[in-house]
């Protein structure tokens, strides 16, 4: 597609994105600017006859996200504080689409949509990105947990500025910082999926080095002091032991909620951590586990999923709880959930 300026409006399509991912054909900057005019100041010729933004500029990335969320997911007034992580929308959407496929694979019929499906986002952050996309794409209800109260306050402001979302997204403060599910999953909660983008790094030093590498690669020049939007808060980027320790803790705690959760899942950045996590899952006595590979352009990623419920228990769960529309996975059509 050619824009009014004569440049191609769509950036290069990203191979590997899920077939239901609305961003798999790249960015239509004309449509995005029409949806959010403040993006226009950051759109430029990328030197190859295409419209793009400077992805090393945090302000530009935030404006792009605002436009994407407004155009594709009807999210108004999205914003994040300067010291919080700015997530890539296409990649976050991909995780959700693959989670829907996980449910479809297990049911053998299709993926469920609608408000009877409850999702727990561990570490929802100030951006609240998974609930915002998931409630739009699938009509699912979300619980978002976080140990950072300021992040939850910002997420709540976004929710309140979008009529109807107050009934779709509930935020819970994790005041026991050494725990993941304890005090968040409450008596009477029955959760179909948990999702998590765990802290990747094992220290502040390695997190800072990672931010420097990221901005250096994006800007093609040496960056000694990365801007905070690419760093994120401590709780978003690092914890003692990094993602391996965090997910192992999640596996241990999940045993206490084995009958309240259909599938536990978490992103795993380091492929080398998968064998160690599978060993931990075997030790915990799960009934079923999956490792699902994903791809966003040249980036390879994956998530791990597990359940303690037996096949019969999962069948009973679906019959009793999935009182909702089931979409045939093979159709590739987008569900109407709004």
N, C-alpha and C positions, 0 to 999 in steps of 0.2 A: 504494500500500500504506500502511495506517495502522498506526502503531506502538502499543505499549502505552500510551503517554502521550496518545494521541489525535491526535498530529501525524503528518503524512505522513513515512514513513520514507525514501523515496527523494527525493534532490534532483533538480533539473531535468535531464532527459536532455540530452546534448550532441549537437546535430546534426552530421553530417559524420563521426563516428567510423566506423571500418571495421565492416563487417557481422559480422566475427568477434570484434570487440572486446567483451570481457565487461563493459565499463564504459559501454557506449553508452546504457544506460537510467538512468544516475545511480548514486548510492550508496545501498545498502540498509543504513542505520545499525544497525538491529536485528540483522541478520546479522553485520555487521562487529563489533559489540560482543560478540556471542556468540563470535566467533572470537578476539577480543583484548579482554579486559575492561578493559585500561588505557585504551582509547579513550574509555570512557564519561565520564570526567571532563572531556572536551573537547567533548562533543556538547551542543548547545543549540538552542533555538528561534531560527531566523534572522529572526524578525519577520514571516514570511509564512506561518506555520502549518506550517513544514517543519523537520525536523531537519537540522543542519549543524554545521560547526565554524568557528572563526575562522581563515580561511586566511592571516591576517597573523601568526598565532602559530606560530613554527617548531616548537614542541613538539607542537602539535596536528596539524600536517601530518605530522610524523614518525610519530606514533601512527596516523594514518590510513593512511599507507603500510604500516606494520607489519601492520595489519589486512587491507588489500587483498592484500598479498603472501601472507599466511597463508591467507585464505579462498579466493582464486582460484587461487593458484599453489603452495600447500602449502609455502611458505617459512617456516621457523622461525627465531626469534631474529635477525631483521634489525635492524641498527642502523648508525648512522653517527656519526663524531665531530662535535662541535659546529661545526667550521670547514669542513665539507664541504657540497657542494651536495646539496639534498634534491629529487629529481626528481619530476615529476608522473607517476604510474604510467599513467593512461589514454593520455597522449600517447606515452610510451615504447613501450607495447604497440602503438600504432597503426603506428609505424615498422616494427616487426617483421612485422606482418600485411601491410603493403604490400610489404615485401621478399619475403615468400613469394609474393605475387601477381606480383612481377617475375620470379621463377624460373618460375612457372606460365605467364606470358605468353611467355617465351622458349622454353619446352619445347613449348608448344602442347597440353599434356596436363593438367598439374596441378602442384601444388607438392610437393616432396619433404619427407618427415619422417623422423626417425630419426638414429642416430648416425653414419651415413656422411656427413652434411652437416656441414661445418666452417665456423664463422663467426669472423671476427676483429673484436673490438670495440676500436677505437682510442680510448684514454682511458677505460678501464672505470670508473675512479673507485672511491672507497670504497664506493659504493652498489651496484655490480655489477648494476645494474638490468636491463640488456639480457640478459645471460646467464641471470639468474634467471628472467625471464619466458620467454625463448626456449626454454630447455631444458624448461620445463613445457608450453608450448603446442605445440611442434613436435618435441621430442626431439632438437634439434640439439646438437652439441658446440660449445663456444666456447673461443677463446683471448682473454683480456683483457689488453691492454697498457696501461701507464701509466708516466709518468716519475716519479711520486711514490711512493716506497717505502712510506710510512706508509699511503697509500690502499690499496695492494695488500695490506698486512698486515691491514687491517680487512676487506677483501673476502674474504681467505683464511679469516678467522675465521668469517664467515658461511657460507662454503662448507663448512667443516669441521663446523659445527653442524647440517648437513643431510645425513644419510646418503645416499650415492649420487651427490651432486653432485661429489665429488672426481673422478669418472670422466667428468664432463660438462663441467667448467670448469677450464681451465688458465690460470694467470696468469703473465705474463712482464714483467719490468722493462725498460723502455726507458732504458738508461743513456747513450744518445747523444741528448741532449735536442733537438738540432737536426734530428733525423730522425723519420720516421713509421713506415715499414716496415722500413728497414734495421736489422738485428740482431734484428728481431721475426719476420719471415717467414724461416724457416730452410730449408736444403736439404732437400728431401723433403716440405715442406708443400704441400698443394694445398687452397686455400681457396675455398669456393663464394661467399661474400659477405664483404666488409668493411663495417662500419658505423661511423659516427662522429658525435658531437655536438661539433663543433669549438668552441674558444674563440671567443666572439662578438666581444668588445670588443678595441680596439687599445691600451688602456692601463688602468692601475689607476684613473685618474680617471674614465674613461667607464664602467668597470665599477661603481664606487661610485655614480655618478649613476644608472645603470640599476637598481641595487638599491633606491635611494631611491624612484625612480618606481614600482617594483613594489610596495613595501610601502605607499607612500602611496595607490596605487590600491586595494589590498586593504583597508586599514584606514579609508579615507575621511578621513584626517587627515594632516597634514604630518609626515613622518618624517625627522629630520635624521641619525640614526645607525642604519642598518638592522641588524637582527640577523644574525649571521654565517651562519646556515643558509640565508638567502636570498642571501648573497654568494658563498659557496663559496671554494675556494682559488684563488690566482692562476692556476695551471695549468688550472683548470676554466673560468675566465671570460675571461681575456684573454691575448693574445700580440701581439708586434710585427706590425702590419699587420692584426690582427683575422682574422675567418674567411676573408676573401678570400685573404690571404697564406697562411694555413694550408692551405686546400684546393688552392691552386695548387701549393704544395710537395708535397702529397699526389699531385697529378696527375703532377708531374715524377718523383717517386720510383716511382710505379706502373709506369712504363715498364720498370723493371728487373725487375719481377715479373709481366710480361705473360702468361707461360705458367703461372703458379702460382695465378692468381686468376681465377675465372669472372666475377664482377662486383665492381668497386669502387663504393662508395657513400658519400655524406656528406649530412647535413642541411645546408640552406642557409637561414639566417634571413632574410637580406636578399634580396628578390626582384630588386633592382637588380644584384646580383652575378651573376645567372645568365648574362646575355650575355657577361660577361667570362670566366666559367668555361667556357662553350661555346667561346669563342675559344681558350682554353688547351687544351681537349680536342682541337679540330681540329688545333692545332699539334703535339700529341703523337702524332697518328696513330691514334686509337682506331678500332675497327671499328664500334662502336655506342654510342650514348648515349641516356639517357632523363632527362627531368625529370618527377618524379611529384609532383603537388599533393596536399596533405592538409589536413584541416580538423578542428580540435577546438573546438567551440563557435564563438565569434566569432574565434578565432585561426586565421589562415591560415599554413600552413607547407609545406615541400616538401623533397624530397631529389633529388640528382643521382646518376646511375649511369652507369658506363661500363665497357667491356670492350675488350681488344685482340684477343681470340680471334675468329676468323672463324666464320661460321655452321657450317661443317663441323667446326671444332675444338670448338665448343660441343656439337654433336651427339655427337661422339666422347667428350667429357668426361662427358656425361650417361649414355651407354651404359656407360662404364667405371667411373664413380664413384658414380652414383646407384643403388647396389644397395640400394634401400629402397622403402618404400611411397610411392605417388604418390596424392595426394588430389585428386579432381576439384574444380577451383576453383569451378565453378558450384554445387556442392552447398551451400556455405556452412556445412558441418558442421565441428565442432571435432574435429581429429585426436586420437586416443588415443595419447599418447606416453610417459606416465609408466611 
